[in-house]
Amino acid sequence: MAMKIYTKTGDKGTTSLIGGTKVPKSHHRIEAYGTVDELNSYLGLIRDLTQDEHSLRILSDVQDRLFTIGSSLACDPVKEPKMRLPDLYAADIEVLENEIDRMNDVLEPMKHFIIPGGHPSVSHIHVARCICRRAERACVRLELESLEVDPLVLQYLNRLSDYLFVLARYAGHQLSIPEIPWKPRLKS
């Protein structure tokens, strides 16, 4: 018999961290890894819309790293040292930085703020960037409340949002979609 997807253990608004510690589903740690999961799901949509093979490989690796981040955030920090969980490395951040530099090499320098849009693929990448920033804020909140977040998680999410911004510009470039400059309305 297949394992049931429902357990009914969360019906009263609690859940367990990896390690067994019960917390309310409104706990900041649950919010943080839930937002990372949302981001990961949205990146799946972006992969479905992406034609560029190189970007597909990078996005696939990013999704794997987001599972790593999610498992770190879902773990009781007191019990984590005793567990075998996947790790995030500084080299994962360097991959994002290298990709940002690679894409920037073919893009026109930015001379203005850009309004997200112009093509569904570009717009979806911008939505993912915003979800990534929300995940980053949730992790910063954990850190500020002394709920222990691996510093590499914060760095990775910060760099990932930068990567997604540049990826949106790059996707527009590949699709020959002009960027939409923001022209602020000024008082006359």
N, CA and C atoms as a LAMMPS dump frame, in Angstrom:
ITEM: TIMESTEP
0
ITEM: NUMBER OF ATOMS
564
ITEM: BOX BOUNDS ff ff ff
-5.0000000000000000e+02 5.0000000000000000e+02
-5.0000000000000000e+02 5.0000000000000000e+02
-5.0000000000000000e+02 5.0000000000000000e+02
ITEM: ATOMS id mol type element x y z
1 1 1 N 0.839 -1.183 0
2 1 2 C 0 0 0
3 1 3 C 0.884 1.247 0
4 2 1 N 0.515 2.223 -0.791
5 2 2 C 1.276 3.47 -0.871
6 2 3 C 1.095 4.281 0.413
7 3 1 N 2.115 5.066 0.723
8 3 2 C 2.05 5.931 1.893
9 3 3 C 0.987 7.01 1.663
10 4 1 N 0.164 7.273 2.668
11 4 2 C -0.857 8.309 2.556
12 4 3 C -0.191 9.677 2.636
13 5 1 N -0.718 10.604 1.851
14 5 2 C -0.164 11.956 1.844
15 5 3 C -0.67 12.75 3.043
16 6 1 N -1.815 12.38 3.578
17 6 2 C -2.335 13.111 4.732
18 6 3 C -2.079 12.32 6.001
19 7 1 N -1.747 13.037 7.055
20 7 2 C -1.476 12.394 8.339
21 7 3 C -2.446 12.842 9.423
22 8 1 N -3.117 13.952 9.209
23 8 2 C -4.06 14.571 10.152
24 8 3 C -3.367 15.143 11.379
25 9 1 N -2.038 15.046 11.446
26 9 2 C -1.332 15.556 12.626
27 9 3 C -1.308 17.079 12.674
28 10 1 N -1.553 17.741 11.551
29 10 2 C -1.535 19.198 11.541
30 10 3 C -2.905 19.832 11.588
31 11 1 N -3.922 19.029 11.84
32 11 2 C -5.286 19.543 11.813
33 11 3 C -5.572 20.588 12.883
34 12 1 N -4.75 20.647 13.901
35 12 2 C -4.969 21.629 14.977
36 12 3 C -3.981 22.79 14.885
37 13 1 N -3.357 22.941 13.714
38 13 2 C -2.516 24.118 13.505
39 13 3 C -1.077 23.988 13.945
40 14 1 N -0.609 22.78 14.17
41 14 2 C 0.796 22.581 14.507
42 14 3 C 1.428 21.659 13.482
43 15 1 N 2.73 21.691 13.45
44 15 2 C 3.499 20.81 12.58
45 15 3 C 4.806 20.502 13.283
46 16 1 N 5.564 19.586 12.734
47 16 2 C 6.847 19.217 13.338
48 16 3 C 7.99 19.65 12.448
49 17 1 N 9.015 20.174 13.077
50 17 2 C 10.265 20.434 12.369
51 17 3 C 10.984 19.112 12.19
52 18 1 N 11.968 19.091 11.289
53 18 2 C 12.816 17.907 11.18
54 18 3 C 13.52 17.765 12.524
55 19 1 N 13.371 16.629 13.141
56 19 2 C 13.899 16.414 14.479
57 19 3 C 12.782 16.213 15.479
58 20 1 N 11.524 16.527 15.056
59 20 2 C 10.377 16.219 15.894
60 20 3 C 9.807 17.355 16.719
61 21 1 N 10.483 18.481 16.804
62 21 2 C 9.983 19.596 17.602
63 21 3 C 8.68 20.123 17.01
64 22 1 N 7.62 20.181 17.836
65 22 2 C 6.32 20.7 17.401
66 22 3 C 6.324 22.224 17.499
67 23 1 N 5.801 22.859 16.443
68 23 2 C 5.67 24.321 16.423
69 23 3 C 4.342 24.671 15.761
70 24 1 N 3.811 25.864 16.047
71 24 2 C 2.601 26.282 15.341
72 24 3 C 2.908 26.514 13.858
73 25 1 N 1.929 26.284 13.002
74 25 2 C 2.137 26.488 11.574
75 25 3 C 2.392 27.953 11.234
76 26 1 N 2.131 28.837 12.178
77 26 2 C 2.401 30.261 11.984
78 26 3 C 3.821 30.641 12.412
79 27 1 N 4.612 29.697 12.86
80 27 2 C 5.986 29.954 13.321
81 27 3 C 6.801 30.562 12.187
82 28 1 N 7.682 31.479 12.536
83 28 2 C 8.508 32.15 11.516
84 28 3 C 9.348 31.16 10.71
85 29 1 N 9.762 30.079 11.32
86 29 2 C 10.554 29.072 10.602
87 29 3 C 9.701 28.398 9.512
88 30 1 N 8.433 28.135 9.825
89 30 2 C 7.528 27.528 8.845
90 30 3 C 7.275 28.518 7.709
91 31 1 N 7.085 29.782 8.059
92 31 2 C 6.89 30.822 7.045
93 31 3 C 8.1 30.905 6.118
94 32 1 N 9.293 30.818 6.682
95 32 2 C 10.514 30.924 5.88
96 32 3 C 10.635 29.754 4.909
97 33 1 N 10.518 28.526 5.399
98 33 2 C 10.707 27.416 4.46
99 33 3 C 9.505 27.247 3.538
100 34 1 N 8.329 27.694 3.97
101 34 2 C 7.171 27.683 3.081
102 34 3 C 7.346 28.652 1.919
103 35 1 N 7.953 29.794 2.191
104 35 2 C 8.202 30.768 1.127
105 35 3 C 9.289 30.264 0.183
106 36 1 N 10.278 29.584 0.707
107 36 2 C 11.3 28.966 -0.151
108 36 3 C 10.654 27.901 -1.035
109 37 1 N 9.72 27.142 -0.482
110 37 2 C 9.001 26.133 -1.269
111 37 3 C 8.169 26.804 -2.365
112 38 1 N 7.514 27.916 -2.026
113 38 2 C 6.747 28.67 -3.029
114 38 3 C 7.661 29.133 -4.158
115 39 1 N 8.827 29.65 -3.791
116 39 2 C 9.799 30.087 -4.792
117 39 3 C 10.22 28.918 -5.677
118 40 1 N 10.49 27.773 -5.063
119 40 2 C 10.915 26.601 -5.816
120 40 3 C 9.832 26.186 -6.813
121 41 1 N 8.586 26.207 -6.377
122 41 2 C 7.485 25.862 -7.277
123 41 3 C 7.39 26.867 -8.427
124 42 1 N 7.586 28.133 -8.117
125 42 2 C 7.501 29.149 -9.168
126 42 3 C 8.648 29.004 -10.164
127 43 1 N 9.815 28.602 -9.671
128 43 2 C 10.929 28.364 -10.59
129 43 3 C 10.629 27.192 -11.517
130 44 1 N 9.832 26.229 -11.052
131 44 2 C 9.389 25.151 -11.939
132 44 3 C 8.576 25.698 -13.097
133 45 1 N 7.712 26.667 -12.813
134 45 2 C 6.946 27.315 -13.874
135 45 3 C 7.874 28.05 -14.84
136 46 1 N 8.852 28.751 -14.296
137 46 2 C 9.804 29.48 -15.151
138 46 3 C 10.571 28.506 -16.037
139 47 1 N 10.968 27.376 -15.476
140 47 2 C 11.659 26.367 -16.296
141 47 3 C 10.759 25.888 -17.429
142 48 1 N 9.469 25.748 -17.148
143 48 2 C 8.537 25.314 -18.191
144 48 3 C 8.413 26.348 -19.306
145 49 1 N 8.682 27.606 -18.997
146 49 2 C 8.567 28.681 -19.985
147 49 3 C 9.897 29.007 -20.664
148 50 1 N 10.982 28.404 -20.187
149 50 2 C 12.323 28.748 -20.658
150 50 3 C 12.763 27.822 -21.785
151 51 1 N 13.336 28.419 -22.82
152 51 2 C 13.844 27.658 -23.961
153 51 3 C 15.366 27.496 -23.919
154 52 1 N 16.049 28.407 -23.236
155 52 2 C 17.507 28.427 -23.203
156 52 3 C 18.034 27.261 -22.358
157 53 1 N 18.762 26.35 -23.006
158 53 2 C 19.248 25.136 -22.332
159 53 3 C 20.174 25.451 -21.156
160 54 1 N 21.029 26.429 -21.321
161 54 2 C 21.951 26.78 -20.238
162 54 3 C 21.178 27.285 -19.016
163 55 1 N 20.23 28.169 -19.251
164 55 2 C 19.408 28.685 -18.147
165 55 3 C 18.618 27.568 -17.491
166 56 1 N 18.136 26.616 -18.273
167 56 2 C 17.406 25.471 -17.712
168 56 3 C 18.272 24.671 -16.745
169 57 1 N 19.529 24.463 -17.118
170 57 2 C 20.444 23.721 -16.226
171 57 3 C 20.688 24.49 -14.933
172 58 1 N 20.906 25.79 -15.051
173 58 2 C 21.147 26.604 -13.853
174 58 3 C 19.907 26.604 -12.966
175 59 1 N 18.735 26.802 -13.559
176 59 2 C 17.499 26.819 -12.776
177 59 3 C 17.243 25.478 -12.096
178 60 1 N 17.585 24.391 -12.758
179 60 2 C 17.452 23.071 -12.144
180 60 3 C 18.358 22.957 -10.918
181 61 1 N 19.585 23.433 -11.048
182 61 2 C 20.511 23.431 -9.897
183 61 3 C 19.991 24.327 -8.781
184 62 1 N 19.432 25.478 -9.15
185 62 2 C 18.883 26.395 -8.143
186 62 3 C 17.751 25.706 -7.386
187 63 1 N 16.887 24.999 -8.104
188 63 2 C 15.8 24.302 -7.421
189 63 3 C 16.338 23.267 -6.433
190 64 1 N 17.4 22.585 -6.805
191 64 2 C 18.028 21.638 -5.884
192 64 3 C 18.553 22.363 -4.643
193 65 1 N 19.21 23.513 -4.847
194 65 2 C 19.723 24.269 -3.71
195 65 3 C 18.587 24.773 -2.823
196 66 1 N 17.437 25.099 -3.422
197 66 2 C 16.305 25.557 -2.616
198 66 3 C 15.749 24.425 -1.756
199 67 1 N 15.807 23.191 -2.244
200 67 2 C 15.44 22.063 -1.384
201 67 3 C 16.429 21.944 -0.228
202 68 1 N 17.7 22.172 -0.506
203 68 2 C 18.715 22.156 0.548
204 68 3 C 18.415 23.231 1.589
205 69 1 N 18.112 24.433 1.123
206 69 2 C 17.786 25.543 2.031
207 69 3 C 16.53 25.203 2.825
208 70 1 N 15.52 24.666 2.147
209 70 2 C 14.287 24.299 2.834
210 70 3 C 14.52 23.285 3.938
211 71 1 N 15.363 22.299 3.675
212 71 2 C 15.631 21.286 4.708
213 71 3 C 16.383 21.903 5.882
214 72 1 N 17.264 22.842 5.614
215 72 2 C 17.979 23.533 6.69
216 72 3 C 17.008 24.349 7.538
217 73 1 N 16.108 25.064 6.881
218 73 2 C 15.154 25.903 7.604
219 73 3 C 14.109 25.069 8.343
220 74 1 N 13.798 23.884 7.826
221 74 2 C 12.768 23.036 8.433
222 74 3 C 13.298 22.222 9.607
223 75 1 N 14.567 22.342 9.878
224 75 2 C 15.192 21.543 10.934
225 75 3 C 15.277 22.335 12.234
226 76 1 N 15.029 21.656 13.334
227 76 2 C 15.241 22.264 14.644
228 76 3 C 16.741 22.522 14.77
229 77 1 N 17.167 23.796 14.908
230 77 2 C 18.602 24.103 14.935
231 77 3 C 19.362 23.407 16.062
232 78 1 N 18.672 23.1 17.146
233 78 2 C 19.331 22.411 18.258
234 78 3 C 19.676 20.978 17.867
235 79 1 N 18.832 20.37 17.053
236 79 2 C 19.025 18.967 16.681
237 79 3 C 19.784 18.794 15.371
238 80 1 N 19.907 19.884 14.584
239 80 2 C 20.511 19.792 13.253
240 80 3 C 21.935 19.238 13.25
241 81 1 N 22.816 19.643 14.183
242 81 2 C 24.19 19.116 14.113
243 81 3 C 24.275 17.592 14.168
244 82 1 N 23.237 16.954 14.696
245 82 2 C 23.252 15.497 14.821
246 82 3 C 22.683 14.804 13.582
247 83 1 N 22.213 15.591 12.603
248 83 2 C 21.549 15.013 11.437
249 83 3 C 22.399 15.161 10.187
250 84 1 N 22.117 14.292 9.244
251 84 2 C 22.774 14.377 7.945
252 84 3 C 21.815 15.063 6.972
253 85 1 N 22.062 16.352 6.766
254 85 2 C 21.25 17.128 5.839
255 85 3 C 22.139 17.605 4.699
256 86 1 N 21.548 17.874 3.537
257 86 2 C 22.364 18.427 2.447
258 86 3 C 22.93 19.787 2.854
259 87 1 N 24.065 20.122 2.284
260 87 2 C 24.733 21.374 2.631
261 87 3 C 24.713 22.354 1.474
262 88 1 N 24.765 23.617 1.831
263 88 2 C 24.939 24.707 0.888
264 88 3 C 26.395 25.135 1.001
265 89 1 N 27.009 25.495 -0.121
266 89 2 C 28.417 25.87 -0.124
267 89 3 C 28.607 27.26 -0.716
268 90 1 N 29.701 27.9 -0.371
269 90 2 C 30.029 29.208 -0.949
270 90 3 C 30.118 29.111 -2.471
271 91 1 N 30.541 27.969 -2.985
272 91 2 C 30.639 27.77 -4.434
273 91 3 C 29.268 27.894 -5.108
274 92 1 N 28.181 27.578 -4.384
275 92 2 C 26.835 27.729 -4.944
276 92 3 C 26.526 29.2 -5.208
277 93 1 N 27.008 30.063 -4.349
278 93 2 C 26.829 31.51 -4.521
279 93 3 C 27.684 31.996 -5.684
280 94 1 N 28.886 31.462 -5.788
281 94 2 C 29.775 31.844 -6.898
282 94 3 C 29.172 31.479 -8.25
283 95 1 N 28.456 30.36 -8.319
284 95 2 C 27.797 29.982 -9.567
285 95 3 C 26.815 31.077 -9.985
286 96 1 N 26.026 31.55 -9.037
287 96 2 C 25.069 32.617 -9.34
288 96 3 C 25.788 33.891 -9.781
289 97 1 N 26.862 34.24 -9.088
290 97 2 C 27.615 35.444 -9.457
291 97 3 C 28.194 35.317 -10.861
292 98 1 N 28.726 34.152 -11.176
293 98 2 C 29.279 33.928 -12.522
294 98 3 C 28.195 34.027 -13.59
295 99 1 N 27.024 33.505 -13.276
296 99 2 C 25.908 33.585 -14.226
297 99 3 C 25.446 35.028 -14.413
298 100 1 N 25.386 35.775 -13.33
299 100 2 C 25.022 37.194 -13.424
300 100 3 C 26.013 37.913 -14.333
301 101 1 N 27.288 37.679 -14.119
302 101 2 C 28.326 38.327 -14.936
303 101 3 C 28.219 37.895 -16.405
304 102 1 N 27.976 36.606 -16.635
305 102 2 C 27.866 36.088 -18.002
306 102 3 C 26.716 36.756 -18.746
307 103 1 N 25.573 36.849 -18.092
308 103 2 C 24.416 37.463 -18.748
309 103 3 C 24.609 38.967 -18.917
310 104 1 N 25.189 39.604 -17.907
311 104 2 C 25.417 41.055 -17.998
312 104 3 C 26.353 41.418 -19.147
313 105 1 N 27.241 40.505 -19.507
314 105 2 C 28.179 40.767 -20.608
315 105 3 C 27.473 41.003 -21.941
316 106 1 N 26.267 40.467 -22.114
317 106 2 C 25.553 40.641 -23.378
318 106 3 C 24.414 41.658 -23.28
319 107 1 N 24.152 42.154 -22.075
320 107 2 C 23.06 43.11 -21.882
321 107 3 C 23.572 44.543 -21.957
322 108 1 N 22.692 45.417 -22.397
323 108 2 C 23.002 46.845 -22.362
324 108 3 C 23.077 47.289 -20.904
325 109 1 N 23.984 48.203 -20.588
326 109 2 C 24.016 48.711 -19.202
327 109 3 C 22.676 49.363 -18.85
328 110 1 N 22.27 49.194 -17.611
329 110 2 C 21.015 49.807 -17.169
330 110 3 C 21.205 51.305 -17.008
331 111 1 N 20.26 52.066 -17.54
332 111 2 C 20.309 53.52 -17.42
333 111 3 C 19.076 54.046 -16.692
334 112 1 N 18.189 53.129 -16.295
335 112 2 C 16.944 53.519 -15.654
336 112 3 C 16.387 52.305 -14.901
337 113 1 N 15.439 52.577 -14.01
338 113 2 C 14.717 51.473 -13.395
339 113 3 C 13.836 50.844 -14.467
340 114 1 N 13.564 49.546 -14.291
341 114 2 C 12.79 48.795 -15.287
342 114 3 C 11.465 48.378 -14.671
343 115 1 N 10.393 48.629 -15.399
344 115 2 C 9.084 48.153 -14.973
345 115 3 C 8.967 46.694 -15.426
346 116 1 N 8.66 45.781 -14.5
347 116 2 C 8.526 44.382 -14.89
348 116 3 C 7.418 44.208 -15.932
349 117 1 N 7.695 43.421 -16.94
350 117 2 C 6.693 43.135 -17.955
351 117 3 C 7.296 43.069 -19.34
352 118 1 N 6.42 43.02 -20.324
353 118 2 C 6.837 42.977 -21.716
354 118 3 C 6.612 41.628 -22.366
355 119 1 N 6.639 40.583 -21.571
356 119 2 C 6.436 39.211 -22.078
357 119 3 C 6.137 38.326 -20.866
358 120 1 N 5.248 37.335 -21.007
359 120 2 C 4.933 36.477 -19.855
360 120 3 C 6.16 35.838 -19.195
361 121 1 N 7.133 35.415 -19.977
362 121 2 C 8.336 34.806 -19.384
363 121 3 C 9.087 35.804 -18.514
364 122 1 N 9.247 37.003 -19.009
365 122 2 C 9.946 38.054 -18.257
366 122 3 C 9.171 38.373 -16.98
367 123 1 N 7.863 38.531 -17.108
368 123 2 C 7.031 38.869 -15.949
369 123 3 C 7.09 37.782 -14.885
370 124 1 N 7.034 36.515 -15.292
371 124 2 C 7.105 35.42 -14.323
372 124 3 C 8.441 35.401 -13.592
373 125 1 N 9.506 35.703 -14.28
374 125 2 C 10.813 35.735 -13.611
375 125 3 C 10.839 36.861 -12.572
376 126 1 N 10.237 37.993 -12.897
377 126 2 C 10.164 39.085 -11.918
378 126 3 C 9.324 38.695 -10.704
379 127 1 N 8.242 37.946 -10.91
380 127 2 C 7.445 37.482 -9.773
381 127 3 C 8.304 36.565 -8.893
382 128 1 N 9.061 35.678 -9.511
383 128 2 C 9.953 34.794 -8.742
384 128 3 C 10.971 35.609 -7.955
385 129 1 N 11.489 36.673 -8.56
386 129 2 C 12.446 37.544 -7.862
387 129 3 C 11.804 38.126 -6.608
388 130 1 N 10.555 38.544 -6.717
389 130 2 C 9.856 39.112 -5.555
390 130 3 C 9.617 38.056 -4.478
391 131 1 N 9.269 36.845 -4.882
392 131 2 C 9.088 35.755 -3.915
393 131 3 C 10.424 35.471 -3.223
394 132 1 N 11.502 35.515 -3.987
395 132 2 C 12.832 35.284 -3.422
396 132 3 C 13.154 36.345 -2.376
397 133 1 N 12.84 37.59 -2.658
398 133 2 C 13.083 38.662 -1.683
399 133 3 C 12.244 38.444 -0.428
400 134 1 N 11.016 37.953 -0.585
401 134 2 C 10.173 37.67 0.579
402 134 3 C 10.775 36.53 1.402
403 135 1 N 11.289 35.504 0.725
404 135 2 C 11.952 34.399 1.432
405 135 3 C 13.168 34.918 2.19
406 136 1 N 13.909 35.803 1.544
407 136 2 C 15.077 36.387 2.202
408 136 3 C 14.656 37.17 3.453
409 137 1 N 13.595 37.975 3.333
410 137 2 C 13.123 38.741 4.502
411 137 3 C 12.68 37.811 5.624
412 138 1 N 12.023 36.7 5.275
413 138 2 C 11.583 35.736 6.289
414 138 3 C 12.789 35.134 7.013
415 139 1 N 13.856 34.863 6.273
416 139 2 C 15.073 34.3 6.886
417 139 3 C 15.789 35.339 7.746
418 140 1 N 15.799 36.574 7.298
419 140 2 C 16.396 37.642 8.106
420 140 3 C 15.619 37.789 9.412
421 141 1 N 14.285 37.694 9.332
422 141 2 C 13.452 37.77 10.54
423 141 3 C 13.849 36.66 11.515
424 142 1 N 14.055 35.451 11.009
425 142 2 C 14.501 34.345 11.869
426 142 3 C 15.818 34.681 12.548
427 143 1 N 16.743 35.181 11.747
428 143 2 C 18.073 35.511 12.278
429 143 3 C 17.977 36.6 13.346
430 144 1 N 17.155 37.62 13.094
431 144 2 C 17.01 38.719 14.06
432 144 3 C 16.367 38.254 15.362
433 145 1 N 15.576 37.206 15.286
434 145 2 C 14.942 36.662 16.486
435 145 3 C 15.758 35.534 17.102
436 146 1 N 17.028 35.446 16.711
437 146 2 C 17.957 34.442 17.238
438 146 3 C 17.442 33.022 17.024
439 147 1 N 16.827 32.78 15.858
440 147 2 C 16.332 31.449 15.544
441 147 3 C 17.249 30.725 14.565
442 148 1 N 18.454 31.162 14.474
443 148 2 C 19.541 30.509 13.749
444 148 3 C 19.236 30.18 12.288
445 149 1 N 19.882 30.918 11.429
446 149 2 C 19.85 30.676 9.994
447 149 3 C 21.296 30.633 9.52
448 150 1 N 21.637 29.631 8.756
449 150 2 C 22.98 29.535 8.193
450 150 3 C 23.252 30.801 7.377
451 151 1 N 24.348 31.506 7.645
452 151 2 C 24.642 32.732 6.893
453 151 3 C 24.691 32.514 5.382
454 152 1 N 25.069 31.318 4.937
455 152 2 C 25.084 31.045 3.503
456 152 3 C 23.672 31.056 2.904
457 153 1 N 22.679 30.729 3.701
458 153 2 C 21.299 30.78 3.222
459 153 3 C 20.934 32.217 2.886
460 154 1 N 21.256 33.141 3.789
461 154 2 C 20.954 34.554 3.539
462 154 3 C 21.71 35.06 2.316
463 155 1 N 22.97 34.7 2.204
464 155 2 C 23.766 35.136 1.055
465 155 3 C 23.224 34.555 -0.244
466 156 1 N 22.866 33.276 -0.202
467 156 2 C 22.367 32.624 -1.418
468 156 3 C 21.068 33.273 -1.891
469 157 1 N 20.138 33.482 -0.977
470 157 2 C 18.862 34.081 -1.366
471 157 3 C 19.051 35.508 -1.88
472 158 1 N 19.954 36.242 -1.265
473 158 2 C 20.247 37.596 -1.737
474 158 3 C 20.796 37.567 -3.158
475 159 1 N 21.738 36.691 -3.406
476 159 2 C 22.328 36.593 -4.736
477 159 3 C 21.341 36.015 -5.741
478 160 1 N 20.492 35.096 -5.279
479 160 2 C 19.504 34.51 -6.174
480 160 3 C 18.527 35.569 -6.683
481 161 1 N 18.131 36.485 -5.832
482 161 2 C 17.223 37.54 -6.305
483 161 3 C 17.92 38.419 -7.332
484 162 1 N 19.21 38.681 -7.137
485 162 2 C 19.982 39.427 -8.147
486 162 3 C 20.036 38.643 -9.455
487 163 1 N 20.291 37.344 -9.337
488 163 2 C 20.335 36.477 -10.521
489 163 3 C 19.006 36.523 -11.274
490 164 1 N 17.9 36.44 -10.54
491 164 2 C 16.591 36.435 -11.182
492 164 3 C 16.297 37.765 -11.87
493 165 1 N 16.751 38.86 -11.281
494 165 2 C 16.57 40.163 -11.931
495 165 3 C 17.311 40.183 -13.274
496 166 1 N 18.555 39.743 -13.252
497 166 2 C 19.345 39.741 -14.484
498 166 3 C 18.784 38.713 -15.464
499 167 1 N 18.313 37.565 -14.96
500 167 2 C 17.711 36.56 -15.834
501 167 3 C 16.479 37.124 -16.54
502 168 1 N 15.687 37.927 -15.851
503 168 2 C 14.516 38.549 -16.487
504 168 3 C 14.965 39.459 -17.628
505 169 1 N 15.99 40.244 -17.392
506 169 2 C 16.517 41.114 -18.445
507 169 3 C 17.073 40.278 -19.597
508 170 1 N 17.786 39.215 -19.25
509 170 2 C 18.404 38.34 -20.25
510 170 3 C 17.337 37.634 -21.095
511 171 1 N 16.277 37.172 -20.436
512 171 2 C 15.191 36.516 -21.166
513 171 3 C 14.554 37.507 -22.146
514 172 1 N 14.354 38.737 -21.699
515 172 2 C 13.825 39.761 -22.589
516 172 3 C 14.74 40.003 -23.77
517 173 1 N 16.034 40.034 -23.502
518 173 2 C 17.031 40.216 -24.561
519 173 3 C 16.947 39.074 -25.58
520 174 1 N 16.88 37.849 -25.077
521 174 2 C 16.81 36.687 -25.972
522 174 3 C 15.532 36.69 -26.805
523 175 1 N 14.462 37.219 -26.23
524 175 2 C 13.181 37.258 -26.929
525 175 3 C 12.999 38.538 -27.757
526 176 1 N 14.017 39.405 -27.753
527 176 2 C 13.967 40.703 -28.441
528 176 3 C 12.806 41.565 -27.942
529 177 1 N 12.581 41.511 -26.632
530 177 2 C 11.54 42.312 -26
531 177 3 C 12.196 43.551 -25.394
532 178 1 N 11.773 44.738 -25.799
533 178 2 C 12.382 45.937 -25.216
534 178 3 C 12.004 46.081 -23.739
535 179 1 N 12.956 46.566 -22.963
536 179 2 C 12.686 46.832 -21.554
537 179 3 C 11.755 48.036 -21.441
538 180 1 N 10.972 48.034 -20.38
539 180 2 C 10.039 49.128 -20.146
540 180 3 C 10.668 50.042 -19.09
541 181 1 N 11.174 51.209 -19.507
542 181 2 C 11.799 52.089 -18.515
543 181 3 C 10.746 52.753 -17.626
544 182 1 N 11.099 52.909 -16.374
545 182 2 C 10.227 53.655 -15.47
546 182 3 C 10.523 55.126 -15.653
547 183 1 N 9.501 55.871 -15.961
548 183 2 C 9.628 57.318 -16.111
549 183 3 C 8.8 57.961 -15.019
550 184 1 N 9.457 58.347 -13.922
551 184 2 C 8.701 58.857 -12.784
552 184 3 C 7.912 60.116 -13.138
553 185 1 N 6.698 60.162 -12.639
554 185 2 C 5.862 61.337 -12.826
555 185 3 C 6.316 62.374 -11.822
556 186 1 N 6.693 63.521 -12.307
557 186 2 C 7.197 64.581 -11.431
558 186 3 C 6.151 65.686 -11.298
559 187 1 N 6.147 66.296 -10.136
560 187 2 C 5.237 67.429 -9.933
561 187 3 C 5.643 68.562 -10.842
562 188 1 N 4.658 69.229 -11.395
563 188 2 C 4.998 70.345 -12.282
564 188 3 C 4.987 71.663 -11.553
